Amino acid sequence: MPNQLGKRYRCEVCGTETLCVKAGEGAVMCCDKEMELQQAKQLPSSD
């Protein structure tokens, strides 16, 4: 899967988080494993 500009990635082994500042081919790697793409956090509703 190509790197996605502006997306955050997290290593499940050591917990390192990184922000992709340049899109490209390949995978973001850490601890010899592919890093997981982080999901957007839900913002609290403003009722």
N, C-alpha and C positions, 0 to 999 in steps of 0.2 A: 504494500500500500504506500503511495507517495506521501511525503510529509505535507501537512496542511498548514498554510500560513496562518498565524494567530491562534493556533490550537495549543493546548497544554498537554504534555505527556508525563506519565509517572511510572517510575520503576517499582514493581511489586516486591522486589528483593530488598533494596536498601531505602526506598522511599524518596529518592531524588526526583524532583519535578523540574521540567524544563519548558520553556515557551519557544515555539518555532517562529523564527523571525525571517526565514527564507524558505520558500517552498522548493521541493525537489523530489527526485526519485529516490527510492530506498526506504529504509526503516530507521527509526531512532532507536539506538541500542544502548543498554547499560547492563552491567553484570552478566554479559554474554547472552542476554535475552532482549526481545523486542519490548519497548516501553508501551504501556497501555494509554490509549487516548482518553483524557479526562472528559467527563460529561459536564455540561454547564450546571451551576448550582442554581436552585430555585430561589428567587427573591421573595421575601415576605410580602403578602398582599397589603395594600394600603387602604383598607376599608374604613 
